[in-house]
Every structure is written in structure tokens, then in C-alpha cells.
Amino acid sequence: MPELFDAGDDLKLLEEQLPDDLNPTLREIAMAVYLELIGDEELVTTIGKPRLAELAVAITDRVANDVGGATFYMPKGIGRKLSARDQLIGSRYNGRNKRELAREFSVSDMRIDQIYKKWRAAEVAKRQLKLYLD
């Protein structure tokens, strides 16, 4: 995916379609969507960057209409970013087997702590989401 500082000319296509007085958060969402879309070479070749800019604006409008006006928390998706190995380590960690897991997976004790912290955050986020939806 192109980074914001690398996409100067590409962002001009998007900026041309955004109102000058657009809320900064919506502008940021539109840019993030657009940068993700233009990171896919097949989409760029098939559809073209101008149409992808239009889609980014349309997606941003849809998000604004669907969830705008409400205060909400947008999770970062930590859980889906954990590898299968890290999921296994997190689920097997019991507070007393750090060294055993470190040896088994050829990582340091400190790395086990980091993996567990990330895994635990993902588990808490899953439960909080369920509580929110119930």
C-alpha cells in the first residue's frame, strides 16, 4: 500500500473530489481508503486511479451516513493480525510456562510476553465487542 508521503500526485486526484470544508476525520478516512485501493495494481490497471478516487469518496460517504453522528470505537483488528503461531502461543500460555513456550517456538522469553500481551488484547477486544452488541 502506498504511504501518505509517497502518494502526493495520486492524492491530488482524490483531493479534487473532496469538499474544502470536509471534516478532517472524513478526509483521513477517504485518504486511507484511496491509498488502500491504489495499492492494488490490478484495480489501478482495470479501473484507473480517477475511478478509484470516486470510489474512495463514495465509501467515505457511506461510512459517514451509516455511523456518522454517533460516538463509537473503531477497533484496530488486532486479532486478525496475529499469526497462527502467535494465536497458539497465546492460547497455551498460562503464566508459568513462558520458558517452555520460548524453547518450543524458538523465541525469547520477552517475545513470549509480547505475543501474549497482543493475544490478550485481542481476546479482550472480542469479548467487549460481544458485550457491546448484546
C-alpha positions, 0 to 999 in steps of 0.5 A, a space after each residue: 500500500 502506498 504511504 501518505 508521503 509517497 502518494 502526493 500526485 495520486 492524492 491530488 486526484 482524490 483531493 479534487 473530489 473532496 469538499 474544502 470544508 470536509 471534516 478532517 476525520 472524513 478526509 483521513 478516512 477517504 485518504 486511507 481508503 484511496 491509498 488502500 485501493 491504489 495499492 492494488 495494481 490490478 484495480 489501478 490497471 482495470 479501473 484507473 486511479 480517477 475511478 478509484 478516487 470516486 470510489 474512495 469518496 463514495 465509501 467515505 460517504 457511506 461510512 459517514 451516513 451509516 455511523 456518522 453522528 454517533 460516538 463509537 470505537 473503531 477497533 484496530 483488528 488486532 486479532 486478525 493480525 496475529 499469526 497462527 503461531 502467535 494465536 497458539 502461543 497465546 492460547 497455551 500460555 498460562 503464566 508459568 510456562 513462558 520458558 517452555 513456550 520460548 524453547 518450543 517456538 524458538 523465541 525469547 522469553 520477552 517475545 513470549 510476553 509480547 505475543 501474549 500481551 497482543 493475544 490478550 488484547 485481542 481476546 479482550 477486544 472480542 469479548 467487549 465487542 460481544 458485550 457491546 452488541 448484546 
